[in-house]
C-alpha cells in the first residue's frame, strides 16, 4: 500500500544561502483568488475586505491576511480565509494548494532578480507595497516587494523545482561578482 505524505512545494530544495542572500520557502496559508463582480463598487469591496482593496501593482495587509493585486481584475487573498462578506461582491476560488512562495532577502537581492525578471525592481521604481505579474526566467510569477531588501516570489506549485534552480543560478552568478 502506498502511503502519501503531504509536503510543501519546495520541501527538499530550500533554504539556500548564497552570497549573503537567503531564499526560503514561505507558507502562504490560505490563498483565495478574488474576482470582483462588475456591479461591485470600490466602497463595497473595501468594506467587505476590511481594508482598501488593492489597485493595480499594489498589495495591502489587513490583520493576518494580505490582499495582493494579481492581474487585471484579480486579487489574491493570502494568509487567512476570505471574509464571508466578500463573497457577495466577488467570485472566490480557493487556490491554497496551487502556489509555491519563496522569500528572497538580503543585500543585493535586486541584482539577483534583475537576472531573471524583465522589469525594474529597484526601490525607486518598485517600492515596498508593490506587486506585479511578470516572467521570471520562462515562468509566470507574482512578485511582491515586502521590505527594502526582501521580495516574495510566487509561482505555480508544479514549477517549484524550476524556480529554485533558476534562483540558485542567479544567486551564484551575483555572488561570483563580489
Number of C-alpha atoms within 10 A of each C-alpha: 3 4 5 6 5 7 8 15 21 21 12 9 14 15 14 17 16 16 18 14 20 19 25 19 23 16 16 19 15 17 23 21 22 24 18 20 14 9 9 12 12 15 12 16 22 14 14 20 21 14 16 17 21 24 19 16 18 21 25 19 17 14 10 10 20 20 27 29 27 25 17 11 13 18 24 24 31 22 20 17 14 23 13 11 14 19 18 15 21 19 14 19 14 15 14 17 14 14 22 24 25 26 20 26 21 17 15 17 24 20 16 21 24 16 18 17 18 12 15 12 21 16 14 8 10 17 16 18 16 23 27 22 17 16 16 22 16 12 15 14 24 22 27 27 24 18 14 15 17 20 24 21 23 24 21 17 16 13 18 22 17 14 24 20 13 17 22 17 14 20 25 15 16 19 16 10 7 6
